């Protein structure tokens, strides 16, 4: 399970799962802040699994056990001023 990030200035603003561009072999071992994107389509609580692993319990979930259902996208909205070289802006959501 991997996610496809879109980045601008080293900040992710879009995550998609399952990634149409990456294979299962390219996934990372750490929990990413965007992990809920994967949890939504896999029905696996990744934090719970990480805690079990950290205390020395055996992992019982394998790739073959996980069935991906649906599609999940997480977006970050950045407030930037396009007329000032995309510098961060101070904008209200009102």
C-alpha positions in Angstrom: 0.0 0.0 0.0 1.5 3.3 -1.0 0.3 6.8 -1.6 1.1 9.1 -4.4 2.0 12.6 -3.1 2.0 15.8 -5.0 4.4 18.3 -3.6 5.2 22.0 -4.0 8.2 23.5 -2.3 8.8 20.3 -0.4 5.3 20.4 1.1 2.8 17.7 0.3 -0.6 19.0 -0.6 -2.3 15.9 -2.2 -2.2 12.3 -1.2 -3.9 9.5 -3.1 -4.3 5.8 -2.4 -3.9 3.4 -4.0 -1.2 5.1 -5.9 -1.4 4.6 -9.7 2.3 5.2 -10.0 4.0 3.2 -7.3 4.3 -0.6 -6.6 3.9 -2.3 -3.3 7.7 -2.8 -3.2 8.3 1.0 -3.1 6.3 1.6 0.1 8.0 3.1 3.2 8.3 1.4 6.6 7.5 4.5 8.7 4.0 5.8 9.5 3.4 8.9 7.5 1.2 11.7 8.7 -1.0 10.9 5.7 -1.6 7.4 6.9 -5.4 7.9 7.2 -5.5 7.9 3.3 -4.4 4.2 3.3 -6.5 3.3 6.4 -9.6 4.5 4.6 -9.2 2.0 1.8 -7.6 -0.9 3.7 -9.7 -1.0 6.9 -6.4 -1.5 8.8 -5.5 0.7 11.7 -1.9 1.3 11.0 -1.1 3.0 14.3 -2.6 0.1 16.2 -0.5 -2.4 14.2 2.6 -0.3 14.8 2.0 -0.4 18.5 1.6 -4.2 18.5 4.9 -4.4 16.6 6.7 -2.0 18.9 5.8 -4.1 22.0 7.2 -7.2 20.3 3.9 -8.9 19.1 3.9 -10.8 15.9 2.2 -9.1 12.9 -0.6 -11.3 11.6 -1.6 -9.0 8.7 0.1 -9.7 5.4 -0.2 -8.1 2.0 -2.4 -11.0 0.9 -4.8 -10.3 3.9 -5.4 -6.6 3.0 -8.1 -6.0 0.5 -8.1 -2.4 -0.9 -11.6 -1.1 -1.5 -12.4 2.2 -3.0 -10.3 5.3 -3.4 -9.1 7.9 -0.9 -7.7 11.4 -1.4 -6.4 13.9 1.2 -5.8 17.5 0.3 -4.0 20.3 2.0 -4.9 23.9 1.1 -2.0 26.4 1.1 -2.7 30.1 1.3 -0.3 31.6 -1.2 -0.3 34.9 -3.1 0.3 34.2 -6.8 1.0 37.9 -7.4 3.9 37.9 -4.9 5.9 34.9 -6.2 3.6 32.5 -4.3 4.7 33.7 -0.9 2.6 32.5 2.0 -0.4 34.7 2.6 -2.5 35.5 5.6 -6.1 34.7 4.5 -9.3 34.2 6.2 -11.7 31.3 5.5 -14.8 33.6 6.1 
